[in-house]
Amino acid sequence: MWVVTERESAAMYARASLKWYGPRARSVARSMISKMAKKGDLKGLRAWRLVFEQLAEAEQQQANLPEARRAEA
């Protein structure tokens, strides 16, 4: 049986969010973090924070790519 960790699932959702929302992905995640906090949904809050972290990491990795490789991605 294959078990997916929270961090792995957040990374998968972050990649999907980048495809769906493009540059707005971090803003959407930030909005969901606010919604979860207002509702008191601690599990949802944790999940969206992990997604937000993964989006930030993906952005950082993209920024570190050389120009030629960035065009390929």
N, C-alpha and C positions, 0 to 999 in steps of 0.2 A: 504494500500500500504506500502511496506517495503522499506525504504531508507537506503542505505549503505553509510556510511561516507567515506571520503578520507582515514582516518587512518585505518578503517576496511578493505577497499579494498586493501590498501598497505600491511596490515597484511596477507590477503589471498594470495596476489601475492608473498609475501616473503616466505610463507610456500610452495607454489608451486615451487618457485625458488630453495628452499633447496632440494626438491625432484628431480627437473630437473638437477641442476648443482652441487649439493652436496657442498663440501667445497669451490668450486669456486664461489658460489652465490654472496658473497660480492664483489668479483672482477668484476663479470659481472655487478652488479649494479653500481659500481664505474665507469666502462667504459661507461655505459649508461649516467651517470651524466655528464661525460666529453663531450660526444656527444651532449647531449641536451644543455649544456652551449655554446658549439661552434656554434650550430645552432641558438642560441638565443631563444630557445623554453622554455619559463619560466614555462608553465604549465607542460611540460614533465619533466623539471628539478625538480620542486616541487614533482611530483609524484615519481620519482626515488629516491629523497632524503628521502622521507617517507619510501619507500621500504628498502633503506639502513639502516635507523634507526630501522625498524622492524627486519631486519636480525641481527643487532647488539644486539638488545634486546633478540632475540631468542637464540643467541650464549651465551649471559650472563646467561640466564635461564638454558641452557644446562650445562654450567660450574658449576652452583650452585647445580645441582642435585647430590645426593649421588651416589657413584659408582654402587651400586646394581640397582638403578632406571635408571641410564644412559644406562645400558645394555638392559633394557626393551624398551627404547625410540628409 
